[in-house]
Amino acid sequence: FEGTGGSTFIQLKDSDDGTVAFLGADGGSVKVQTSGSSYADKLIIDTNGHVTMPSQPAFMVHKGDTDQNFDEDTDTTFTWSTEVFDQGGNFASNTFTTPITGRYQFNLRVRIDNLDADAGNYIVKIVTSNREFRHIFDSNSGTGSVSDIQYLTIAIPILCDMDANDTATVEINQNASGATQSKIDGNDVYTQFSGFLVC
């Protein structure tokens, strides 16, 4: 159908629910909308072929200039003070909750300060409802005299399967030896967690 101002559109109707989808071209962009209480853009292709999905789940959080201490031999959940973005509103209380079943890409980067050379190891992990994804680091090579490590940056990129309403958090654990002196660096440029629905 041709609308006003040269725009064109197609509506798909369901016999029970009425209009359920809308495909339109306006000003050269193609938009796909679905109806609920009102129409909302779900997919947009602009004149240059760029595709955006305003409702696709995506988030990025980081620390807010406050270091986080953690004890030995304990799984400590990361706390996140700042949401850079939370498309879909699925991140809350330091936890991402999946709105739909699919494959999700998570990206974690964390700086740990004051690592103890006497600690057996440190484990940083992304914990999901289905499984864990771990990075382990031995702060003591066991070869002669060693010193504490001032800081270390760890990155975990992972594509994983998630079911609807599954959760993802970040945890750290120091092996039960050495001193309780390490901390998660609170600088926002060093410690971030992000994710999005891929397919």
C-alpha positions in Angstrom: 0.0 0.0 0.0 1.1 3.6 -0.6 0.7 6.0 2.3 1.1 9.7 2.5 4.4 11.4 1.6 5.5 8.6 -0.6 5.8 6.1 2.2 4.8 2.5 1.6 3.8 -0.2 4.0 2.5 -3.8 4.4 0.4 -5.0 7.3 0.1 -8.6 8.3 -3.0 -9.5 10.3 -3.9 -12.4 12.6 -7.5 -13.5 12.8 -7.4 -13.5 16.6 -5.2 -10.7 17.6 -5.6 -8.2 14.7 -2.5 -6.6 13.2 0.7 -8.3 14.4 3.3 -6.9 12.1 4.1 -3.9 9.9 6.7 -3.6 7.1 7.2 0.0 5.9 9.6 2.0 3.8 9.8 5.7 4.8 12.5 8.1 3.5 14.5 5.2 2.1 14.6 3.2 5.4 12.8 -0.1 5.8 11.3 -0.8 9.2 9.7 -3.9 10.7 7.3 -3.3 13.6 5.3 -5.6 15.7 2.1 -4.6 17.5 1.2 -5.0 21.1 -0.4 -2.0 22.8 1.3 0.1 20.1 3.7 -0.2 17.2 7.4 -0.2 17.9 10.4 -0.5 15.5 12.0 -4.0 15.9 14.3 -3.9 12.8 15.5 -1.0 10.7 17.5 -1.0 7.5 18.7 2.4 6.5 19.6 3.6 3.0 23.2 2.5 3.4 22.2 -1.0 4.4 23.0 -0.6 8.1 20.8 -2.9 10.2 19.8 -2.0 13.8 17.5 -3.9 16.2 16.4 -1.5 18.9 14.9 -4.3 21.0 17.7 -6.7 20.8 19.0 -7.5 24.3 22.4 -5.9 24.9 24.1 -4.5 28.0 27.4 -3.0 29.3 28.3 -2.3 32.9 31.4 -1.3 34.7 32.8 -0.4 38.1 32.5 3.1 39.4 35.8 4.0 40.9 35.4 1.8 44.0 37.6 -1.2 44.5 36.0 -4.4 45.6 37.7 -6.6 48.2 37.2 -10.4 48.3 38.1 -13.1 50.8 40.0 -16.3 50.4 38.4 -19.6 49.4 35.0 -17.9 48.7 33.1 -17.3 45.5 32.6 -13.5 45.5 30.1 -12.0 43.0 31.2 -8.9 41.2 29.2 -5.8 41.9 28.6 -3.3 39.0 27.8 0.3 39.8 27.2 1.8 36.4 25.1 0.7 33.4 26.5 2.3 30.2 23.5 0.8 28.4 20.9 -1.9 29.1 18.9 -2.4 25.9 15.8 -4.3 26.9 16.2 -3.7 30.6 17.5 -7.3 31.3 20.4 -6.3 33.7 19.7 -5.8 37.4 21.2 -6.6 40.8 24.6 -7.5 39.2 22.8 -10.1 37.0 21.9 -10.4 33.4 18.6 -12.4 32.9 17.9 -13.7 29.3 14.5 -12.7 27.9 14.6 -15.5 25.3 16.4 -18.7 24.4 19.4 -18.2 22.1 23.2 -17.8 21.8 24.6 -14.9 23.8 28.1 -13.3 23.5 29.6 -12.2 26.8 32.8 -10.2 27.2 34.5 -9.7 30.5 37.6 -7.7 31.3 38.8 -7.3 34.9 41.9 -6.0 36.6 42.9 -7.6 39.9 45.3 -5.7 42.2 47.7 -6.8 44.9 47.8 -10.5 43.9 49.5 -12.5 46.7 52.4 -14.7 45.5 51.6 -17.2 48.3 48.1 -17.8 46.9 47.6 -21.1 45.2 45.6 -19.6 42.3 42.9 -17.1 41.3 39.9 -18.1 39.3 37.7 -15.5 37.5 34.5 -16.9 36.0 31.4 -16.1 34.1 28.7 -18.1 35.8 25.5 -19.0 33.8 22.6 -21.2 34.6 23.9 -23.9 32.2 27.7 -23.8 32.9 30.7 -21.8 34.0 33.5 -20.3 31.9 36.7 -19.9 33.9 40.1 -18.3 33.7 42.6 -19.6 36.2 45.9 -17.9 37.1 48.7 -19.2 39.3 50.4 -16.2 41.0 53.3 -18.4 42.2 55.4 -20.3 39.6 57.0 -22.3 42.4 60.5 -21.6 41.2 62.5 -19.8 43.8 61.7 -16.5 45.5 58.7 -14.6 44.0 57.1 -11.3 44.7 53.5 -10.2 44.9 52.0 -9.0 41.6 50.9 -5.4 41.6 48.1 -5.9 39.1 46.9 -8.3 36.4 44.2 -7.9 33.7 42.1 -10.9 32.6 39.7 -11.1 29.7 37.0 -13.7 29.0 35.1 -13.6 25.7 32.6 -16.4 25.3 29.7 -17.4 23.1 27.3 -19.6 25.1 23.8 -21.1 24.9 21.2 -19.7 27.2 17.5 -20.6 27.9 14.8 -18.0 28.6 15.2 -16.6 32.1 18.7 -18.0 32.6 21.1 -15.7 34.4 24.8 -14.7 34.0 27.0 -13.2 36.8 30.7 -12.8 37.3 32.6 -14.3 40.3 36.2 -14.5 41.6 37.8 -17.0 44.0 41.3 -17.0 45.6 42.6 -20.3 46.6 42.6 -20.7 50.4 46.3 -19.8 50.9 48.2 -16.6 51.2 47.0 -13.3 52.5 43.6 -11.6 52.1 45.0 -8.5 50.3 43.7 -8.7 46.7 41.0 -6.6 45.2 39.0 -6.0 42.0 40.1 -2.7 40.6 37.2 -0.2 40.6 38.4 1.9 37.7 35.8 1.9 34.9 38.5 1.7 32.2 39.8 -1.6 33.5 36.8 -3.6 34.7 33.8 -4.1 32.5 31.1 -6.7 31.6 29.0 -6.7 28.5 26.8 -9.1 26.5 24.2 -9.3 23.7 21.9 -11.8 21.9 23.7 -13.1 18.8 21.1 -15.4 17.4 
